Amino acid sequence: MTLETRPGTSVRRLLVWMFPANISLFLLWGAVPAILLPLQIEALDPANKATNLALVSTIGALAAMLAQPLAGTISDRTRTRYGARAPWIAGGALIGGLSLLGMASASTLIQIALSWTIVQIAFNFVQGPLSAIAPDRVPVQRRGAFSAVVGFASMAGSLGGQIIGTGFAERIGTGYVTFAGVAILCLGLLLLLNPDRDNRDEPRRPFDLAALARSYYFNPRKYPDFGWAFLGRLVLYLGYRGAGQCSGFQAGGEGSRWEGRQA
Protein backbone atom coordinates (compact mmCIF):
# COMPACT_ATOMS: atom_id res chain seq x y z
CA MET A 1 0.00 0.00 0.00
CA THR A 2 1.46 3.34 -1.00
CA LEU A 3 1.88 6.19 1.49
CA GLU A 4 0.71 8.80 -0.98
CA THR A 5 -2.37 10.90 -0.24
CA ARG A 6 -4.38 13.32 -2.27
CA PRO A 7 -2.72 16.65 -3.04
CA GLY A 8 -3.11 19.14 -0.19
CA THR A 9 -3.45 16.49 2.52
CA SER A 10 -0.68 16.78 5.11
CA VAL A 11 0.45 14.24 7.69
CA ARG A 12 0.23 16.92 10.40
CA ARG A 13 -3.40 17.68 9.59
CA LEU A 14 -4.17 13.98 9.50
CA LEU A 15 -2.62 13.63 12.97
CA VAL A 16 -4.76 16.48 14.32
CA TRP A 17 -7.99 14.97 13.01
CA MET A 18 -7.19 11.44 14.11
CA PHE A 19 -7.69 12.58 17.70
CA PRO A 20 -11.35 13.69 17.52
CA ALA A 21 -12.18 10.79 15.20
CA ASN A 22 -10.83 8.23 17.66
CA ILE A 23 -12.07 9.89 20.83
CA SER A 24 -15.60 10.17 19.40
CA LEU A 25 -15.57 6.43 18.75
CA PHE A 26 -14.27 5.56 22.22
CA LEU A 27 -16.66 7.98 23.91
CA LEU A 28 -19.37 5.80 22.44
CA TRP A 29 -17.66 2.58 23.57
CA GLY A 30 -17.30 4.04 27.06
CA ALA A 31 -20.82 5.39 27.46
CA VAL A 32 -23.11 2.85 25.81
CA PRO A 33 -22.05 -0.58 27.17
CA ALA A 34 -21.14 0.71 30.64
CA ILE A 35 -23.88 3.27 31.33
CA LEU A 36 -26.69 3.68 28.82
CA LEU A 37 -27.26 0.05 27.83
CA PRO A 38 -27.43 -1.29 31.44
CA LEU A 39 -29.88 1.42 32.44
CA GLN A 40 -32.09 0.77 29.43
CA ILE A 41 -32.14 -2.96 30.14
CA GLU A 42 -32.80 -2.37 33.83
CA ALA A 43 -35.83 -0.25 32.99
CA LEU A 44 -37.34 -3.08 30.93
CA ASP A 45 -36.99 -5.81 33.56
CA PRO A 46 -35.34 -4.80 36.86
CA ALA A 47 -35.57 -8.31 38.32
CA ASN A 48 -33.53 -9.88 35.48
CA LYS A 49 -31.31 -6.94 34.57
CA ALA A 50 -27.97 -8.71 35.12
CA THR A 51 -28.92 -11.78 33.11
CA ASN A 52 -30.37 -9.73 30.27
CA LEU A 53 -27.35 -7.43 30.18
CA ALA A 54 -25.00 -10.41 30.05
CA LEU A 55 -26.97 -11.90 27.15
CA VAL A 56 -27.05 -8.70 25.09
CA SER A 57 -23.40 -7.89 25.83
CA THR A 58 -22.20 -11.39 24.91
CA ILE A 59 -24.00 -11.37 21.57
CA GLY A 60 -22.60 -7.92 20.79
CA ALA A 61 -19.08 -8.90 21.83
CA LEU A 62 -19.09 -11.98 19.61
CA ALA A 63 -20.28 -9.89 16.68
CA ALA A 64 -17.53 -7.33 17.30
CA MET A 65 -14.85 -10.02 17.59
CA LEU A 66 -15.78 -11.40 14.18
CA ALA A 67 -16.44 -8.06 12.49
CA GLN A 68 -13.19 -6.16 12.96
CA PRO A 69 -10.76 -8.64 11.32
CA LEU A 70 -13.28 -9.10 8.51
CA ALA A 71 -13.49 -5.32 8.07
CA GLY A 72 -9.72 -5.08 7.79
CA THR A 73 -9.55 -7.88 5.25
CA ILE A 74 -12.31 -6.43 3.08
CA SER A 75 -11.03 -2.85 3.24
CA ASP A 76 -7.54 -4.04 2.25
CA ARG A 77 -9.08 -5.20 -1.02
CA THR A 78 -11.35 -2.20 -1.61
CA ARG A 79 -10.56 -0.05 -4.64
CA THR A 80 -12.40 3.28 -5.03
CA ARG A 81 -11.68 6.89 -5.98
CA TYR A 82 -11.79 7.66 -2.23
CA GLY A 83 -9.26 5.04 -1.23
CA ALA A 84 -9.60 1.76 0.63
CA ARG A 85 -10.71 2.94 4.07
CA ALA A 86 -13.03 5.91 3.62
CA PRO A 87 -16.08 4.03 2.23
CA TRP A 88 -16.11 1.62 5.17
CA ILE A 89 -15.55 4.34 7.77
CA ALA A 90 -18.34 6.47 6.31
CA GLY A 91 -20.75 3.58 5.79
CA GLY A 92 -20.08 2.06 9.20
CA ALA A 93 -20.56 5.40 10.96
CA LEU A 94 -23.89 6.03 9.24
CA ILE A 95 -25.24 2.52 9.85
CA GLY A 96 -24.00 2.52 13.44
CA GLY A 97 -25.52 5.95 14.06
CA LEU A 98 -28.88 4.84 12.69
CA SER A 99 -28.72 1.72 14.85
CA LEU A 100 -28.15 3.87 17.92
CA LEU A 101 -31.31 5.74 16.99
CA GLY A 102 -32.98 2.34 16.84
CA MET A 103 -31.77 1.64 20.37
CA ALA A 104 -33.24 4.96 21.48
CA SER A 105 -36.68 3.82 20.33
CA ALA A 106 -36.37 0.14 21.33
CA SER A 107 -38.96 -1.12 23.80
CA THR A 108 -38.17 -4.86 23.97
CA LEU A 109 -35.06 -6.87 24.78
CA ILE A 110 -34.98 -8.35 21.28
CA GLN A 111 -35.02 -4.89 19.70
CA ILE A 112 -32.21 -3.75 21.99
CA ALA A 113 -30.12 -6.87 21.29
CA LEU A 114 -30.57 -6.57 17.52
CA SER A 115 -29.80 -2.85 17.45
CA TRP A 116 -26.74 -3.22 19.71
CA THR A 117 -25.38 -6.07 17.61
CA ILE A 118 -25.65 -3.91 14.48
CA VAL A 119 -23.98 -1.04 16.34
CA GLN A 120 -21.09 -3.35 17.27
CA ILE A 121 -20.67 -4.64 13.73
CA ALA A 122 -20.99 -1.22 12.10
CA PHE A 123 -18.60 0.67 14.36
CA ASN A 124 -16.07 -2.18 14.25
CA PHE A 125 -16.20 -1.76 10.48
CA VAL A 126 -15.20 1.82 11.29
CA GLN A 127 -12.54 1.00 13.85
CA GLY A 128 -10.68 -1.59 11.77
CA PRO A 129 -10.12 0.65 8.70
CA LEU A 130 -9.55 3.67 10.97
CA SER A 131 -6.65 1.89 12.68
CA ALA A 132 -5.17 1.09 9.25
CA ILE A 133 -4.90 4.75 8.21
CA ALA A 134 -1.56 5.28 9.97
CA PRO A 135 0.29 2.32 8.39
CA ASP A 136 -1.29 3.19 5.03
CA ARG A 137 -0.48 6.89 4.92
CA VAL A 138 2.08 7.82 7.58
CA PRO A 139 5.88 7.46 7.22
CA VAL A 140 7.48 5.06 9.68
CA GLN A 141 9.29 7.82 11.57
CA ARG A 142 5.98 9.59 12.31
CA ARG A 143 3.93 6.58 13.37
CA GLY A 144 4.96 6.84 17.02
CA ALA A 145 3.15 10.18 17.31
CA PHE A 146 0.04 8.70 15.70
CA SER A 147 0.15 5.72 18.05
CA ALA A 148 0.39 8.03 21.06
CA VAL A 149 -2.53 10.16 19.88
CA VAL A 150 -4.74 7.14 19.18
CA GLY A 151 -3.77 5.50 22.48
CA PHE A 152 -4.55 8.63 24.48
CA ALA A 153 -7.82 9.13 22.62
CA SER A 154 -8.91 5.55 23.33
CA MET A 155 -8.28 5.80 27.08
CA ALA A 156 -9.64 9.34 27.44
CA GLY A 157 -12.67 8.46 25.35
CA SER A 158 -13.45 5.28 27.29
CA LEU A 159 -13.24 7.02 30.67
CA GLY A 160 -14.83 10.24 29.44
CA GLY A 161 -17.68 8.31 27.87
CA GLN A 162 -18.60 6.82 31.23
CA ILE A 163 -18.44 10.22 32.91
CA ILE A 164 -20.49 11.95 30.24
CA GLY A 165 -22.84 8.97 29.98
CA THR A 166 -23.92 9.36 33.60
CA GLY A 167 -25.29 12.77 32.65
CA PHE A 168 -27.79 11.01 30.39
CA ALA A 169 -28.95 8.53 33.04
CA GLU A 170 -32.45 10.02 32.98
CA ARG A 171 -32.38 10.81 29.24
CA ILE A 172 -30.97 7.68 27.64
CA GLY A 173 -32.56 8.30 24.26
CA THR A 174 -30.91 11.72 24.12
CA GLY A 175 -27.62 10.10 25.05
CA TYR A 176 -27.78 7.64 22.16
CA VAL A 177 -28.58 10.44 19.72
CA THR A 178 -25.78 12.62 21.09
CA PHE A 179 -23.04 10.02 20.91
CA ALA A 180 -24.18 8.94 17.43
CA GLY A 181 -24.10 12.52 16.20
CA VAL A 182 -20.67 13.26 17.66
CA ALA A 183 -19.18 10.11 16.08
CA ILE A 184 -20.69 10.78 12.65
CA LEU A 185 -19.55 14.41 12.74
CA CYS A 186 -15.96 13.74 13.81
CA LEU A 187 -15.44 10.78 11.50
CA GLY A 188 -17.02 12.68 8.62
CA LEU A 189 -14.69 15.66 9.16
CA LEU A 190 -11.68 13.33 9.26
CA LEU A 191 -12.61 11.94 5.84
CA LEU A 192 -13.65 15.28 4.36
CA LEU A 193 -10.54 17.20 5.42
CA ASN A 194 -8.04 14.36 4.88
CA PRO A 195 -9.08 12.62 1.66
CA ASP A 196 -7.14 9.56 0.60
CA ARG A 197 -5.84 8.99 -2.89
CA ASP A 198 -7.66 7.15 -5.66
CA ASN A 199 -6.47 3.53 -5.49
CA ARG A 200 -8.46 2.05 -8.36
CA ASP A 201 -5.25 1.43 -10.34
CA GLU A 202 -3.70 -0.73 -7.59
CA PRO A 203 -3.80 -4.54 -7.93
CA ARG A 204 -6.32 -6.27 -5.71
CA ARG A 205 -5.36 -9.38 -3.77
CA PRO A 206 -7.85 -12.25 -4.08
CA PHE A 207 -10.05 -12.92 -1.07
CA ASP A 208 -8.84 -16.01 0.82
CA LEU A 209 -11.38 -17.38 3.27
CA ALA A 210 -8.86 -19.79 4.79
CA ALA A 211 -6.40 -16.95 5.41
CA LEU A 212 -9.16 -14.94 7.05
CA ALA A 213 -9.98 -17.87 9.35
CA ARG A 214 -6.29 -18.20 10.27
CA SER A 215 -6.15 -14.51 11.19
CA TYR A 216 -8.32 -15.23 14.23
CA TYR A 217 -5.52 -17.38 15.70
CA PHE A 218 -1.83 -16.91 16.44
CA ASN A 219 0.82 -19.11 18.05
CA PRO A 220 2.17 -17.37 21.18
CA ARG A 221 5.22 -19.67 21.22
CA LYS A 222 6.14 -18.56 17.72
CA TYR A 223 5.40 -14.90 18.42
CA PRO A 224 6.11 -14.48 22.17
CA ASP A 225 6.31 -10.66 22.13
CA PHE A 226 2.91 -10.42 20.55
CA GLY A 227 1.63 -13.09 22.91
CA TRP A 228 2.70 -11.15 26.01
CA ALA A 229 1.29 -7.92 24.58
CA PHE A 230 -2.00 -9.68 23.84
CA LEU A 231 -2.15 -11.22 27.32
CA GLY A 232 -1.45 -7.89 29.01
CA ARG A 233 -4.11 -6.13 26.99
CA LEU A 234 -6.57 -8.96 27.60
CA VAL A 235 -6.10 -8.81 31.38
CA LEU A 236 -6.28 -5.00 31.34
CA TYR A 237 -9.56 -4.93 29.44
CA LEU A 238 -11.04 -7.83 31.39
CA GLY A 239 -10.50 -5.84 34.57
CA TYR A 240 -11.68 -2.60 33.02
CA ARG A 241 -14.81 -4.06 31.46
CA GLY A 242 -15.53 -6.29 34.44
CA ALA A 243 -15.47 -3.32 36.79
CA GLY A 244 -17.37 -1.02 34.47
CA GLN A 245 -19.94 -3.31 32.84
CA CYS A 246 -22.58 -2.91 35.54
CA SER A 247 -21.62 0.59 36.65
CA GLY A 248 -24.67 1.88 34.80
CA PHE A 249 -26.89 0.20 37.37
CA GLN A 250 -25.28 2.36 40.07
CA ALA A 251 -25.25 5.47 37.85
CA GLY A 252 -29.01 5.46 37.53
CA GLY A 253 -29.63 5.08 41.24
CA GLU A 254 -32.27 3.01 42.93
CA GLY A 255 -35.54 2.97 41.10
CA SER A 256 -34.30 4.80 38.00
CA ARG A 257 -36.55 4.42 35.00
CA TRP A 258 -36.36 5.39 31.37
CA GLU A 259 -39.07 5.91 28.83
CA GLY A 260 -37.54 4.57 25.64
CA ARG A 261 -39.20 6.96 23.23
CA GLN A 262 -38.05 10.13 24.91
CA ALA A 263 -35.07 11.82 23.29
Residue pairs with C-beta under 8 A, 6 or more apart in sequence:
1 76
1 84
1 135
1 136
1 202
2 197
2 199
2 202
3 136
3 137
3 138
3 139
4 137
4 197
5 14
5 137
5 194
5 195
5 196
5 197
6 195
6 196
6 197
6 198
9 194
9 195
9 196
11 137
11 138
11 139
11 142
13 193
13 194
14 133
14 137
14 138
14 194
15 142
15 145
15 146
15 149
17 189
17 190
17 193
17 194
18 133
18 134
18 146
18 149
18 150
18 153
18 190
19 149
19 152
19 153
20 186
20 189
20 190
21 130
21 186
21 187
21 189
21 190
22 130
22 149
22 150
22 153
22 154
22 157
23 153
23 154
23 156
23 157
23 160
23 186
24 157
24 182
24 183
24 185
24 186
24 187
25 123
25 126
25 127
25 130
25 157
25 183
25 187
26 153
26 154
26 155
26 156
26 157
26 158
26 161
27 157
27 160
27 161
27 164
27 179
27 182
27 183
28 100
28 123
28 157
28 161
28 179
28 180
28 182
28 183
29 123
29 157
29 158
29 161
30 157
30 158
30 159
30 160
30 161
30 162
30 165
31 161
31 162
31 164
31 165
31 168
31 175
31 179
32 100
32 116
32 119
32 161
32 165
32 176
32 179
33 57
33 60
33 241
33 245
34 161
34 162
34 165
34 244
34 245
34 247
34 248
35 161
35 162
35 165
35 166
35 168
35 169
35 175
35 247
35 248
35 251
36 165
36 168
36 172
36 175
36 176
36 248
37 53
37 56
37 57
37 103
37 112
37 116
37 248
38 49
38 53
38 245
38 246
38 247
38 248
38 249
38 252
39 169
39 172
39 248
39 249
39 251
39 252
39 256
39 258
40 103
40 106
40 112
40 172
40 258
40 260
41 49
41 52
41 53
41 56
41 109
41 112
42 49
42 53
42 248
42 249
42 252
42 256
43 256
43 257
43 258
43 260
44 52
44 107
44 108
44 109
44 112
45 52
45 109
49 249
50 246
52 109
53 245
53 246
55 109
55 113
56 109
56 112
56 113
56 116
57 245
59 113
59 116
59 117
60 113
60 116
60 117
60 119
60 120
61 120
63 117
63 120
63 121
63 124
64 120
64 121
64 124
67 120
67 121
67 124
67 125
67 128
68 124
68 125
68 127
68 128
69 128
69 212
69 215
69 216
70 212
71 88
71 92
71 124
71 125
71 127
71 128
71 129
72 128
72 129
72 132
73 207
73 212
73 215
74 88
74 207
75 84
75 85
75 88
75 128
75 129
75 132
76 84
76 132
76 205
77 84
77 204
77 205
77 207
78 84
78 85
78 87
78 88
79 199
79 200
79 202
79 204
80 86
80 87
80 198
80 199
80 200
81 198
81 200
82 191
82 195
82 196
82 198
83 195
83 196
83 197
83 198
83 199
84 129
84 132
84 136
84 196
84 199
85 129
85 130
85 132
85 133
85 136
85 196
86 191
86 195
86 196
88 125
88 126
88 128
88 129
89 126
89 129
89 130
89 187
89 190
89 191
90 187
90 188
90 191
91 122
91 125
92 122
92 123
92 124
92 125
92 126
92 129
93 122
93 123
93 126
93 183
93 184
93 187
93 188
94 184
95 118
95 122
96 118
96 119
96 122
96 123
96 126
96 180
96 183
97 180
97 181
97 183
97 184
98 180
99 115
99 116
99 118
99 119
99 122
100 115
100 119
100 176
100 177
100 179
100 180
101 176
101 177
101 180
102 111
102 114
102 115
102 118
103 112
103 115
103 116
103 119
103 176
104 172
104 173
104 174
104 176
104 177
104 260
104 261
104 263
105 173
105 260
105 261
106 112
106 115
106 260
107 260
107 261
123 183
126 187
130 187
131 150
134 143
134 146
134 147
134 150
135 143
136 196
137 196
138 146
158 240
161 179
162 244
162 247
165 175
165 248
165 251
166 251
167 175
168 174
168 175
168 178
169 248
169 251
169 252
169 253
169 256
170 252
170 256
170 258
171 262
171 263
172 258
172 260
173 258
173 260
173 261
173 262
173 263
174 262
174 263
176 263
177 263
218 226
218 227
218 230
220 226
220 227
220 228
220 230
220 231
221 227
